[in-house]
């Protein structure tokens, strides 16, 4: 499938879950599903597409190449995910002079068992930011 069509489909799918909203209107279950979709894109080697739909602040902080490289380096040693369960949804308000960084964030934490870590689990944290246009967008992914 054409990469541009895949990007548009992925963006449309994320938009359907995380579309325009106020911070008060967002449902935790929608954010859990959106977070899972974002992590599954990483599972499928589509981190670059995820970066393409990220907040402008995220794209300004890290280049597309650096983001995909960092994700690949962090995921390679732990293997393929076998089981993933969400364990927490957190909301945070960040005050910052930069309007692109300031605002509402929601982070979803998943406990995941990977093939390369059979004796334990890894925490995955995916975050979204409510941008100035009132759309929730991907803002970060980290392994804990």
HELIX and SHEET records of a PDB file:
HELIX    1   1 UNK A    3  UNK A   18  1                                  16    
HELIX    2   2 UNK A   28  UNK A   43  1                                  16    
HELIX    3   3 UNK A   47  UNK A   52  1                                   6    
HELIX    4   4 UNK A   56  UNK A   61  1                                   6    
HELIX    5   5 UNK A   64  UNK A   76  1                                  13    
SHEET    1   A 4 UNK A  81  UNK A  94  0                                        
SHEET    2   A 4 UNK A 103  UNK A 114 -1                                        
SHEET    3   A 4 UNK A 122  UNK A 130 -1                                        
SHEET    4   A 4 UNK A 136  UNK A 143 -1                                        
END                                                                             
